[in-house]
């Protein structure tokens, strides 16, 4: 019999949670999140100009944030505009506070 601590589902949830935390706990991605929060919605080119980096680098990091649900996007013409997924961020914040409250 497998203990609850080592169950496949528990370990899967730990891996998923670690990926999400790694996505937001990255220096450059934090800068992206800050800019999107300041402006509300930005496309890759605007973020590239604001952060003074190539748009390919911004795209790579946006993809990580999007896959983990930290940001969402909408399309205007041929442009993708990214905004923060505040519902997901609130869930992450609540989970972190729940873990950290004993420390």
Secondary structure, DSSP 8 states (H G I E B T S, - for coil): ---STT-HHHHHHHHHHHHHHHHHS-HHHHHHHHHHHHHS-EEHHHHHHHHTS-HHHHHHHHHHHHHTTSEEEEEETTEEEEEE-HHHHHHHHHHHHHHHTT-
